[in-house]
Amino acid sequence: MKLSESIRHFRTMRNLTQEQLANAISISPQAISKWERGESMPDASLIPVLADALDVSLDRLYGREKYTLEDLMTAIPAYLQTLPKEERMNGIRTVSLIADILGKNSFHKDSSRSMWENWILDGSKDFASILNTAETGFTIASLRSELPFWAVFCEPEEGWGTVLKPEERYREVFSVLADQHVLNTLFSLFHLPHDFSFDESYAAEQFGLDNPEETLKKLQKLRTVSSQDISIDGKVTRIWFYRQQIGLIALFAMLNEQVYHQNSFAWNENARSSPLLRDVPKTNG
């Protein structure tokens, strides 16, 4: 894209008139008109000011299409630093979603790019999830404001079967989670801050447990709680501490999408030609 075309493109994208852009950089509207017709060029000293007025980088203003990893490693942290701290995690999610959706070569040309951008930035009431499955892995994300997330899973070179094995530890975890008292207590714990401490009488009352010690010991296997015996006036009391396990939180967040929103994907792409789970050759001996 020529510089003249680029100036007009970004000016109209920002809904600016030639006069408004001219006022922003203290020149005449006639000069803007000549730039856009290619009859003259901006002075070198005006280029950075023009880019700022159009809210665009110099690379984009000059139509530079190629971006290096070094460019992104500089630009993305710089962008995130401009956000208030409480908005940075959502900023990371937004950058990731844009890279995953709008950066795909397979993006449908007849779709509205601005519509997708609005869904990513503002969320959508009608569409919940995004799923992209490729040979090298998959991404899954939620646009819902009440549970926004984005996750990427890079597939091992030899396939998922090399790492996702039917180990006894997995069965033990699911066996613990199958206990209704454990599951109910776990969902109650999700409301509490990390390192929240309580005794067994609190657990019995707040979590509705008839046998709090038994349930809490099962949760200990998930490393969701830990305990410490404390002596107070010669009496030993066991204190329990809630430990946020982000793996479990992520697991239930994605299960939430699977159970409640499996038919409402805003975007679903499958670009695989090989099975998602491949057989792992058995070695002799």
C-alpha positions in Angstrom: 0.0 0.0 0.0 1.4 3.4 -1.0 1.8 6.1 1.7 -0.9 8.2 0.1 -3.4 5.2 0.2 -2.3 4.4 3.7 -3.0 7.9 5.0 -6.5 7.9 3.5 -7.1 4.3 4.7 -6.3 5.0 8.4 -8.0 8.5 8.3 -11.3 7.0 7.2 -10.9 4.0 9.5 -10.6 6.5 12.4 -13.7 8.4 11.1 -11.6 11.6 10.7 -12.2 14.3 8.1 -9.3 15.8 6.2 -9.9 19.0 8.2 -9.9 17.2 11.6 -6.6 15.4 10.7 -5.1 18.6 9.5 -6.1 20.4 12.8 -4.5 17.5 14.8 -1.1 18.0 13.2 -1.4 21.8 12.6 -1.3 21.9 8.8 -3.9 22.8 6.2 -6.6 20.5 4.9 -5.3 21.1 1.4 -2.0 19.5 2.4 -3.8 16.4 3.6 -5.8 16.3 0.3 -2.5 16.5 -1.7 -0.9 13.7 0.3 -3.9 11.4 -0.3 -3.9 12.1 -4.0 -0.1 11.5 -4.1 0.7 15.0 -5.4 3.1 15.7 -2.5 4.6 13.9 0.5 4.7 14.8 4.2 7.9 16.3 5.5 10.0 13.8 7.4 9.4 15.7 10.7 5.7 15.3 10.3 5.6 11.5 9.8 5.8 10.6 13.6 3.2 13.3 14.4 0.9 11.9 11.6 1.3 8.4 12.8 0.3 9.4 16.3 -2.7 11.4 15.0 -3.9 8.3 13.1 -3.1 6.1 16.1 -1.0 3.7 14.0 2.7 2.6 14.1 5.2 3.8 11.5 5.4 0.3 10.2 1.7 0.1 9.5 1.6 3.6 8.1 4.2 2.6 5.5 2.4 -0.7 4.8 5.0 -2.9 6.3 3.5 -6.4 6.3 6.4 -8.4 7.8 6.7 -8.6 11.6 9.5 -10.4 13.4 9.3 -12.1 16.8 11.6 -9.3 18.1 9.0 -6.7 17.0 6.3 -8.5 18.9 8.4 -9.0 22.0 8.9 -5.3 22.1 5.5 -4.1 21.1 3.2 -6.4 23.1 4.8 -5.8 26.5 4.8 -2.0 25.7 1.1 -2.2 24.9 0.3 -4.1 28.1 2.2 -1.6 30.2 -0.1 1.1 29.0 -3.1 -0.7 30.5 -4.2 -0.3 34.1 -3.0 -3.3 36.2 -6.5 -4.7 36.6 -7.0 -4.8 32.8 -3.7 -6.5 31.8 -4.8 -10.1 32.1 -7.7 -9.4 29.8 -5.3 -7.5 27.5 -3.1 -10.6 27.3 -6.2 -12.7 26.4 -7.3 -10.2 23.8 -3.9 -10.1 22.1 -3.9 -13.9 22.1 -7.4 -14.2 20.6 -6.6 -11.7 17.9 -3.5 -13.6 16.9 -5.5 -16.9 16.9 -8.5 -15.7 14.9 -7.7 -12.6 12.8 -4.2 -13.9 12.1 -5.4 -17.0 10.3 -4.9 -17.3 6.6 -8.2 -19.3 6.5 -10.2 -16.3 7.8 -13.3 -16.1 5.6 -13.0 -13.1 3.3 -16.7 -12.6 3.2 -16.9 -12.2 7.0 -16.8 -8.8 8.7 -13.4 -8.2 10.3 -14.8 -5.4 12.4 -17.5 -7.8 13.7 -15.0 -10.3 14.9 -12.9 -7.5 16.5 -16.0 -6.3 18.4 -16.7 -9.8 19.7 -13.1 -10.2 20.9 -12.9 -6.8 22.6 -16.4 -6.6 24.0 -17.5 -10.2 24.2 -20.8 -11.6 22.8 -24.1 -12.5 24.3 -24.9 -15.0 21.5 -21.6 -16.8 21.0 -19.5 -18.3 23.7 -16.5 -20.2 22.5 -13.7 -20.5 20.0 -12.0 -23.7 19.0 -9.1 -24.1 16.6 -7.6 -27.5 16.0 -4.4 -27.8 13.9 -1.7 -30.3 13.3 0.6 -28.7 15.9 -2.0 -28.3 18.6 -5.2 -26.6 19.5 -6.6 -23.5 21.2 -9.8 -23.1 23.1 -11.2 -19.8 24.4 -14.3 -18.2 25.9 -15.6 -14.8 25.0 -18.2 -14.8 27.7 -17.6 -11.9 30.1 -18.4 -14.0 33.2 -15.7 -16.6 32.4 -13.2 -15.3 29.9 -10.1 -17.4 29.1 -7.8 -18.4 26.3 -5.6 -21.5 26.3 -3.1 -23.0 23.8 -2.0 -26.6 23.8 1.1 -27.4 21.7 1.1 -31.0 20.6 4.3 -33.1 21.3 6.1 -34.2 18.1 5.2 -37.8 18.7 1.5 -37.1 19.5 -0.6 -36.6 22.6 -0.5 -40.3 23.4 3.2 -39.9 24.5 2.2 -37.7 27.4 -1.5 -38.5 28.1 -1.1 -42.0 29.4 -3.6 -44.0 31.5 -1.6 -43.6 34.7 -3.1 -44.7 38.1 -2.7 -41.1 39.4 -5.4 -39.9 36.9 -7.8 -42.6 38.0 -7.2 -41.6 41.6 -8.0 -37.9 40.9 -11.2 -38.7 39.1 -12.2 -41.2 41.9 -11.8 -38.4 44.4 -13.7 -35.9 42.3 -16.5 -38.5 41.9 -17.3 -38.1 45.6 -20.2 -35.6 45.8 -19.1 -34.2 49.2 -15.6 -33.6 47.7 -17.0 -31.9 44.6 -19.4 -29.7 46.6 -16.7 -28.7 49.0 -14.3 -27.9 46.1 -16.9 -25.6 44.6 -17.3 -23.9 47.9 -13.5 -23.5 48.3 -13.4 -21.7 44.9 -15.2 -18.8 46.6 -12.4 -18.4 49.1 -9.0 -16.6 48.8 -5.8 -18.6 48.5 -4.4 -19.6 52.0 -7.8 -19.2 53.7 -7.6 -21.1 57.0 -10.4 -22.9 58.8 -11.0 -25.7 61.2 -13.2 -28.8 60.9 -16.1 -27.2 62.7 -16.1 -24.4 60.1 -16.0 -27.0 57.3 -18.9 -29.0 58.8 -21.1 -25.8 59.1 -20.1 -24.0 55.9 -19.6 -26.9 53.6 -22.4 -29.1 55.0 -20.1 -32.0 55.9 -21.0 -34.8 58.3 -17.5 -36.1 58.3 -15.2 -33.1 57.4 -12.0 -34.9 58.2 -12.7 -37.6 55.7 -13.6 -35.2 52.9 -10.7 -32.8 53.6 -8.2 -35.7 53.5 -9.5 -36.7 50.1 -9.1 -33.1 49.0 -5.5 -33.3 50.3 -4.9 -35.8 47.5 -5.7 -33.1 45.0 -3.3 -30.7 46.9 -6.3 -28.3 47.2 -6.0 -28.2 51.0 -3.1 -28.7 53.5 -3.2 -29.0 57.3 -1.2 -28.0 60.3 -1.7 -29.0 63.9 -1.5 -26.0 66.3 -1.4 -26.2 70.1 -3.6 -23.5 71.8 -3.6 -23.6 75.6 -2.4 -27.2 75.6 -5.2 -28.3 73.2 -4.2 -29.4 69.7 -6.3 -28.1 66.9 -6.0 -29.0 63.2 -6.1 -26.0 60.9 -6.7 -26.5 57.2 -5.5 -24.1 54.5 -7.1 -23.7 51.1 -4.5 -23.9 48.2 -5.7 -22.6 44.9 -4.8 -25.2 42.3 -4.9 -23.3 39.0 -4.9 -26.6 37.1 -8.2 -27.6 38.6 -9.7 -24.2 38.0 -8.6 -24.4 34.4 -10.0 -27.9 34.1 -13.5 -26.9 35.4 -13.4 -23.7 33.3 -13.0 -25.8 30.1 -15.5 -28.4 31.4 -18.0 -25.5 31.8 -17.6 -24.7 28.1 -17.9 -28.4 27.2 -21.0 -29.0 29.2 -22.9 -25.8 28.8 -21.7 -24.2 25.6 -20.7 -27.0 23.2 -23.2 -26.0 20.6 -22.5 -22.3 20.6 -19.0 -21.9 19.2 -18.5 -18.6 17.5 -15.7 -20.0 15.5 -14.6 -23.6 15.0 -11.8 -24.6 12.7 -10.3 -28.0 12.2 -7.2 -28.2 10.1 -5.9 -31.7 10.9 -5.2 -34.5 8.5 -3.9 -36.9 11.2 -5.7 -38.3 14.2 -5.7 -36.1 17.3 -4.6 -39.1 19.4 -2.1 -41.4 17.6 -1.0 -44.9 18.7 2.4 -45.0 20.3 4.6 -47.9 19.1 5.4 -50.3 21.8 9.1 -51.1 22.3 10.3 -54.6 22.7 11.2 -55.8 26.1 
